[in-house]
Amino acid sequence: MPLPRASFRLAKPSYLLPFALCVSASCVAACSSEPPAPSGSGGSTGSGGVVGSGGIVGSGGIVGSGGVVGSGGATTGGASSSGGSSSGGSSSGGETSSGGATGSGGEVGSTGGTGSGGSPGGTGTAGCGKGTTPPSSMTQQTIQVGSLTRYYLLYVPPDADPNEPLPIVFGIHGLNMNNVWAAHDSSGFQLIEATDNQAILIYPQGIQANGQSNPPSSQSQWGTADSNWGGPPPSANEARLNADLDYIDALIETVSEDYCVDSDRIFAMGFSQGGFMSNALGCERASVFRALAPVAGWGPWSTSPTCGDESAKQAVIQVQGDTDGTVTPQMGQATRDFWRGRAHCTTTSMPSSLGGNCVEYQGCDADSPIVYCTHGGDHFVPDGSGQRAWDFFQSLD
């Protein structure tokens, strides 16, 4: 299905969520402070943890009405800065050879096979064949969505064939983190190494608690950035989340216009509130995303997962810490059970071929395998999570 379009315009390139979660009656409540960045073998417990029964975040956490991004979300325009689109990027198929001559015994000779040539039918985007020079993955790129200039990092394999469609993988940071952490910190996803130049990587940047957007720090940030997805704690704000969905739509469209993208293979990996955002994408953009890899994430939408699209289901590999006090095992299991139900899996599991402490549920719909991985630590991204996510993505048809 085509992407829901948001109109936007590009700006020239300019110059990374852990959180403490509180639970209200109907939505996620993420408290204000972050745990310190993990080092060595263990992650640190997020401050605050989960509030016990009846625990509602005190005043000050709710976004005022001024923090909501205006309706519509995107400005008119939308021309890519790289110029006009190509004719679709698929080269013509090879010619069929002429039929064989009728032999003396009356048998028709075998027909010739179709020659090699064009890109996979229907998956290559308008950027195929352009050969757009990619930016440095260290340089923040900008895109105008609604009234906001949004920022992102982009990694395109330097020697990518401009006629060969590549998948997109989103690496989504957590609360009060930045995209530099997601892209380049050793405690992040390490997707550049994991994908080994076989995918285009997009690292989006959340916006501030007040709804504004400023350039991220050039340094990796864990808990010190003012950034969130779907609004700040204590609850996800529907208008803010919808604005973030428009932003992701615009990123996919822009990258697809500039580079050769396999539109059937778009994936999302996110940590903490970034895992929440990944699950939201799986619900609200079910026809766009092929699979999800939330790490210490919850949702869709709340600690009691829900999705208005009754047909939405996903292939999912999920990572959960056994001692995570921020996104608790109970929250992780609720998300697992939601996607497992949507994929019609049984509750029977077998050890996954992906290794680690991962199990794969049985009886799932063929296009929606569910893999659940646990580790003995707290709230952090375990080593190898990016590689395992990429291996899972690669295993899908």
C-alpha positions, 0 to 999 in steps of 0.5 A: 500500500502507498505511504500515507503522505505528509507534505514537507520540504527539505532544508539543506543539511545543517550543521540519542529512551530510557525513562522512569515509567509510571502507570495511570489508568489508561496510558504510559507514564514516563517519569522525568529522570533517566538512569545513568548510561550503562557501562560494562556488563550491567545497565543501571536502574532507571531512577524512579522505576514504576510507581505502584498501584494508584501512583500518578505522576505529580503535577508538572508532567503533562504537556500543556496545550501549547506543546501540541504540534498543529494539525496537518503537520506538514507544509506544502511543497515537498520537492527533494533537494536532489532534483527530479525523480527517475522513471522508477528505477527498474530496468527493462526485463530481458528479451524472450528468445524466439520460439524453437523451430518445429523439428522434423518430428513435429516437436516445437523447440523450447522457448528461450528464457527471460533475460536477466535485468531489472530490479525486483518488480514493485519494490524499487523506489523513485530513487533507483538509478539516481546515484545520489551522493550520501551525506556523512552519517555524522552530519545532522540532516534536516526536513521541514514537517509542519512548523518544525525543522526536524533532524535526523542522521542518515547512513547509506552504504558508500558503495551501494549500487544505485539500481539495487533496492536496499531495505531501510532500518530505523534506529530510534533513541529513547527518552532524553537521548539523542540520535548520535547515541543510537547511531554511533555509541557502543552502548547503542544499536550498532546497526552500521556494523550489524548490517554490513552495508546491506541497508540504509539506516535512518536515525530520527531525533525526537522533539523537546518537552515543549514541542520545539525542535532544536539541533541535537548535540554532536555528542552522544546523550543518555538522559541529558537531552530534552527529547521524546516520542509522542510527548513527554511524561506522564502520558503519550499525547495523541497529537504529538504522536501523530506529528511524529508519525508524519515525520517518519512518513516524510523521512521514508518518502524523502529517502525513497526519492533520493536512494534506491529503497526496497519498499517491502523491507522497512524495519524499526528498532527502538530502545525504551521510549523508542521501543514504544515508538517502534510498536506504535509504528507497527500499529499505525503504519502496519502496511509500511513496516515489515518487522519490529525490534523493540528493546525494553519497549512497551505498547502500542499506545500504553502499558495495556497494548491496544491498536485501532487497526484490527488487521495490524500485525507484525513480525517481532523480535523483542528484548526484555531485561529480567530486572528492568525496573523502568520497563518491567518484565510485566510490561514487556510480556504484555507487549509480547502477548499483544503481538503474539495474539495478533499473529495467532500464535500459540503459547508454546515456544521453542528455542530460537535459531537466533541464539541468546536467551531467545524463544520463538512462538509456535503456530504463528502466521507465516509472515509474522513470527514472534521471537522473545529474548530475555537477559538478566540485566536492567534497562539497557541495550544488550550487546549483540541486539542490533546484530540479532535484530538484523539477522531476524529481519534478513530471515523474513520473506 
